[in-house]
Amino acid sequence: MSGAANSKQASRKPVERRVKVDLGERSYVIRIGSGSLARAGQPIVQATRAKKIVVVTEPGLGRRYAPTLMRSLREAGVTVSRIDVPPGDASKNLRQAGKLYDVLLDRGLDRGAALVALGGGMIGDLTGYIAATYLRGIPFVQVPTTLLSMVDASVGGKVAVNLKQGKNLVGAFHQPRLVWIDTETLRSLPMRERAAGMAELIKHAAIWDEKLFRRLERSVEQALALAPEALPAAIADSCRIKAAVVSQDEREQGVRMLLNFGHTLGHAVEKHYRYKRVLHGEAVAMGMVYAARRSEELALAPSGTADRLEALLLRAGLPTELPRFAREAYLSGLNVDKKKQDRRIRFVVLRRIGAAETRPLLPEEVYPARS
């Protein structure tokens, strides 16, 4: 290769993909790049118009990525500080939220300030909930660092904390001003965490886009290995699905309920384990296979639909069989499902790969007794 060709290649800008979430005056952009964290400051400031920014993160992520992000924010001309939250879903509660309110007040944050969530789904949900409720609402930005949060939790504005009775029972709809995805942050993510994120990506394909599902059937191993020819495009396609659904149904009154595919039983599993031992994506994977098999039993999906879904999830390294809890444990979890109305759950079923719908079912119909 000539020196001119080398120079041209070296000066080529990294490819950035953009997906718009179209919500009128609350619209925002998802920007997907590689090695882009050092360039995030100015876009974040432009999106929030903040003079003071607090980065909310976990200690490990804070040591690894916060200095780069905070340097970029300072270079953009804002005052920036950081709050570390103990890792794990056990921190996503009202007690932790109360501690954060106190810190923000002590630091003098007013409505001209903004929060940046640097981390996975727990950090995004907690930070978003704080942003939605502090001083009746301040701007926030999502900077997801896990695959699961990149394709699901960071997009759509659903923010919440858990109660002891169940997951995400206290929350709000509060859209971020920007979602900034740097795929390089995934390199520090254990393979188990990558696989958990892949579950949500597979979910989007299963309920909405059979072409994406087929592409994942060809390349799921490469995507998990962070191959540049496979992963960024898959993330962008998954975000487009989430953006399309959210744009049609911001507050989960209709089509957005389809995004709960696999979550009904998945949340029951998480609750039984007290949000320990099992990752969210792992629980969703189990719940998706169960929901697909239940769809076949109800004569709503063609035979073989669940097997095809299970085969892809297994290739991604995900569990697909529900734990052998007592039936009463599952029914208990279903009875506090926040999607329940008049005792019936809006249970998401597959009609085929790439298409889904909801059916109002009693908990006993979702999880019937087996002979």
C-alpha positions in Angstrom: 0.0 0.0 0.0 1.3 3.5 -0.9 2.1 6.2 1.6 -0.8 8.3 0.3 -3.2 5.4 0.7 -1.9 4.8 4.3 -2.4 8.5 5.0 -5.9 8.5 3.6 -6.8 5.4 5.6 -5.4 7.0 8.8 -7.4 10.2 8.3 -10.6 8.4 7.6 -13.1 9.3 10.4 -14.6 6.4 12.3 -18.1 5.4 11.1 -20.9 6.8 13.2 -24.4 5.5 12.9 -27.4 7.7 14.0 -30.9 6.7 14.9 -33.6 9.2 15.6 -36.3 8.6 18.2 -39.1 10.8 16.8 -41.2 12.2 19.6 -41.9 15.7 18.5 -40.4 18.2 20.8 -38.9 15.4 22.9 -37.1 13.8 20.0 -33.5 12.8 20.4 -30.7 11.0 18.6 -28.9 7.7 19.4 -25.3 8.1 18.2 -23.4 4.8 17.8 -19.6 4.9 17.3 -16.3 3.3 18.3 -13.8 5.1 20.5 -16.1 8.1 20.7 -16.3 8.7 24.4 -13.6 11.5 24.2 -15.8 13.3 21.7 -19.1 13.2 23.8 -18.7 16.4 25.7 -19.8 19.0 23.2 -22.8 17.0 21.9 -24.0 16.4 25.5 -23.7 20.1 26.4 -25.6 21.0 23.2 -28.3 18.5 23.9 -28.9 19.5 27.5 -27.8 23.2 27.5 -26.5 22.6 31.0 -24.0 24.6 32.8 -23.4 22.0 35.5 -23.4 18.2 34.9 -23.1 15.3 37.3 -22.0 11.9 36.0 -23.7 9.0 37.8 -21.8 5.7 37.5 -20.4 2.7 39.4 -16.9 2.7 41.0 -15.3 0.3 38.4 -16.8 2.1 35.4 -16.0 5.4 37.0 -12.3 4.5 37.2 -12.2 3.2 33.7 -14.3 5.6 31.7 -15.4 8.6 33.7 -12.1 10.5 33.4 -12.3 10.5 29.6 -15.9 11.5 29.6 -15.5 14.2 32.3 -12.4 15.7 30.5 -14.5 16.0 27.3 -17.3 17.7 29.3 -14.9 20.2 30.9 -13.4 21.0 27.5 -17.0 21.8 26.4 -17.2 24.4 29.1 -19.3 23.0 31.9 -18.7 22.3 35.5 -18.7 18.5 36.0 -18.6 16.2 39.0 -19.2 12.5 39.7 -21.3 10.3 41.9 -20.5 6.6 42.4 -23.4 4.2 43.1 -22.7 0.6 44.5 -22.9 -1.9 41.6 -25.8 -4.3 41.2 -29.6 -4.1 40.8 -29.9 -4.0 44.6 -28.9 -0.3 44.3 -32.0 0.5 42.2 -34.3 1.5 45.0 -35.9 4.4 46.7 -33.3 4.4 49.5 -30.5 4.9 47.0 -32.6 7.5 45.2 -32.9 9.5 48.4 -29.1 9.5 48.9 -28.7 10.9 45.4 -31.2 13.7 46.0 -29.3 14.7 49.1 -26.0 14.8 47.1 -27.5 16.8 44.3 -28.9 19.4 46.7 -25.6 19.6 48.6 -23.9 20.4 45.3 -26.3 23.1 44.4 -27.9 21.6 41.3 -30.8 23.6 39.9 -32.9 23.2 36.8 -30.1 24.4 34.7 -28.1 21.3 35.5 -28.2 17.8 33.9 -27.3 14.2 34.8 -25.3 11.8 32.7 -25.8 8.0 33.2 -22.6 6.2 32.6 -23.1 2.5 33.0 -25.6 -0.3 32.4 -29.3 -0.6 32.8 -29.3 -0.1 36.6 -27.4 3.1 36.3 -29.6 4.3 33.4 -32.8 3.5 35.2 -31.8 5.0 38.5 -30.3 8.2 37.0 -33.3 8.6 34.7 -35.7 8.3 37.7 -33.7 10.9 39.6 -33.7 13.2 36.6 -37.5 12.8 36.2 -38.3 13.6 39.8 -35.5 16.0 41.0 -37.0 19.5 41.0 -39.9 18.0 39.0 -37.5 17.1 36.2 -34.1 18.0 34.8 -32.4 16.8 31.5 -30.3 13.7 31.4 -28.2 11.8 28.9 -27.6 8.1 28.5 -24.1 6.8 28.0 -24.6 3.0 28.1 -21.7 0.7 28.6 -23.4 -2.7 28.4 -24.9 -4.3 25.3 -28.2 -4.7 27.1 -28.4 -1.0 28.0 -27.3 0.0 24.5 -30.1 -1.8 22.7 -32.8 -1.6 25.3 -32.7 0.2 28.6 -31.1 3.5 27.4 -33.7 4.0 24.7 -37.3 5.0 25.2 -37.5 6.9 28.4 -38.8 4.3 30.8 -37.0 5.0 34.1 -37.8 3.3 37.4 -36.6 1.8 40.7 -37.6 -1.5 42.3 -39.6 -2.2 45.4 -39.2 -5.3 47.5 -42.5 -6.6 46.0 -41.3 -6.4 42.4 -39.1 -4.8 39.7 -39.6 -1.3 38.3 -42.8 -0.7 40.2 -42.1 3.0 40.8 -41.1 5.0 37.8 -41.8 7.5 35.1 -41.5 8.3 31.4 -38.6 10.7 31.0 -36.8 10.8 27.7 -33.1 11.4 27.5 -31.8 14.3 25.5 -29.2 12.1 23.8 -28.0 8.5 23.8 -24.2 8.2 23.2 -23.0 4.7 22.5 -19.3 3.9 22.3 -19.0 0.2 21.4 -15.4 0.2 22.7 -16.7 0.2 26.3 -18.0 -3.4 25.6 -14.4 -4.7 25.5 -14.3 -4.6 29.3 -17.6 -6.5 29.6 -17.4 -10.2 30.5 -18.8 -12.6 27.9 -21.7 -13.4 30.2 -22.8 -9.8 30.3 -22.5 -9.5 26.5 -24.7 -12.6 26.1 -27.3 -11.1 28.5 -27.4 -8.0 26.2 -27.7 -10.2 23.1 -31.0 -11.5 24.6 -32.6 -8.1 24.2 -31.3 -7.8 20.7 -32.6 -11.2 19.8 -35.9 -10.2 21.4 -36.3 -7.1 19.1 -35.7 -9.3 16.1 -38.1 -12.0 17.3 -41.0 -9.6 17.7 -40.4 -7.2 14.9 -37.9 -8.1 12.2 -37.3 -11.6 10.8 -34.5 -10.3 8.5 -32.5 -9.1 11.5 -33.3 -12.5 13.2 -31.8 -14.3 10.1 -28.7 -12.1 10.2 -28.2 -12.9 13.8 -28.6 -16.6 13.0 -25.7 -16.1 10.6 -23.5 -13.9 12.8 -24.4 -14.1 16.5 -21.0 -15.4 17.5 -19.2 -12.7 15.6 -21.4 -10.0 17.2 -20.6 -11.4 20.7 -16.9 -11.2 19.8 -17.4 -7.5 19.0 -16.6 -8.0 15.3 -16.8 -4.5 13.6 -18.5 -6.0 10.6 -21.3 -7.5 12.7 -22.0 -5.7 16.0 -22.4 -2.0 15.2 -24.9 -2.7 12.5 -26.8 -5.1 14.8 -26.9 -2.5 17.5 -28.2 0.2 15.1 -30.9 -2.1 13.7 -32.0 -3.0 17.2 -32.1 0.6 18.2 -34.2 1.4 15.1 -36.7 -1.2 16.2 -36.9 0.3 19.7 -37.1 3.8 18.2 -39.9 2.8 15.9 -41.9 1.2 18.7 -41.4 4.1 21.1 -42.2 6.7 18.4 -45.6 5.0 17.9 -46.4 4.4 21.6 -44.3 6.4 24.0 -46.3 5.5 27.2 -46.8 1.8 26.6 -50.5 1.8 25.8 -50.4 -0.4 22.8 -47.6 -1.6 20.5 -44.8 -0.8 23.0 -46.1 -3.6 25.2 -44.6 -6.0 22.6 -41.2 -5.1 24.1 -42.2 -7.0 27.2 -41.8 -10.3 25.3 -40.1 -12.7 27.7 -40.3 -10.3 30.6 -43.5 -11.6 32.3 -41.9 -14.9 33.4 -38.4 -13.3 33.4 -39.3 -10.8 36.0 -40.8 -13.6 38.1 -37.5 -15.4 38.0 -35.5 -12.3 38.9 -37.9 -11.6 41.9 -37.5 -15.1 43.2 -33.8 -14.8 43.1 -34.0 -11.3 44.7 -32.3 -9.8 41.7 -29.2 -11.8 42.3 -27.6 -14.9 40.7 -29.4 -14.3 37.3 -28.8 -11.4 34.9 -31.8 -9.6 33.4 -31.0 -10.8 29.9 -30.7 -14.4 31.1 -34.1 -14.2 32.8 -35.6 -12.7 29.6 -34.1 -15.5 27.5 -35.8 -18.1 29.7 -39.0 -16.1 29.6 -38.9 -15.8 25.8 -38.6 -19.5 25.2 -41.4 -20.1 27.6 -43.6 -17.5 26.0 -42.8 -19.0 22.5 -43.7 -22.5 23.6 -46.9 -21.2 25.3 -47.7 -19.4 22.0 -47.5 -22.8 20.2 -49.6 -24.4 22.9 -52.3 -21.8 22.4 -52.2 -22.4 18.6 -51.0 -18.9 18.0 -47.5 -19.7 16.6 -46.4 -22.3 14.0 -44.8 -25.5 15.4 -41.0 -25.0 15.5 -41.1 -21.3 16.4 -39.8 -21.9 19.9 -37.2 -24.3 18.8 -35.8 -21.8 16.4 -35.7 -19.0 19.0 -34.2 -21.4 21.6 -31.4 -22.5 19.2 -30.3 -18.9 18.6 -30.4 -18.1 22.3 -28.3 -21.2 23.1 -25.7 -20.2 20.5 -25.5 -16.8 22.3 -24.7 -18.7 25.5 -27.9 -18.0 27.3 -30.1 -20.2 29.5 -33.4 -21.2 28.0 -35.2 -23.3 30.7 -37.0 -21.8 33.6 -35.8 -22.8 37.0 -37.9 -25.5 38.7 -39.6 -23.2 41.2 -42.9 -24.2 42.7 -45.8 -23.1 40.5 -47.0 -20.8 43.4 -43.7 -18.9 43.2 -44.4 -18.1 39.5 -48.0 -17.2 40.2 -46.9 -14.9 43.0 -44.6 -13.1 40.7 -47.3 -12.8 38.0 -49.8 -11.4 40.5 -47.7 -8.3 41.0 -46.9 -7.8 37.3 -47.4 -4.1 36.6 -48.9 -4.9 33.2 -51.9 -6.6 34.9 -55.4 -5.1 34.5 -58.6 -6.7 35.9 -56.5 -9.7 37.0 -55.4 -10.3 33.4 -51.8 -9.9 32.1 -51.2 -8.5 28.7 -49.0 -11.5 27.8 -46.8 -11.1 24.7 -47.1 -14.1 22.4 -45.3 -14.8 19.1 -47.3 -15.3 16.0 -44.1 -16.2 14.1 -40.5 -15.0 14.1 -40.7 -11.3 13.4 -44.3 -10.8 14.6 -45.9 -10.7 18.0 -49.1 -9.5 19.8 -50.5 -9.3 23.3 -53.2 -11.5 24.7 -55.1 -10.8 28.0 -54.6 -14.0 30.1 -55.1 -14.8 33.7 -51.9 -15.7 35.6 -53.2 -19.3 35.8 -53.5 -19.3 32.0 -50.0 -17.8 31.5 -48.6 -20.5 33.8 -51.0 -23.4 33.8 -50.7 -26.5 36.0 -48.9 -29.3 34.3 -49.9 -33.0 34.7 
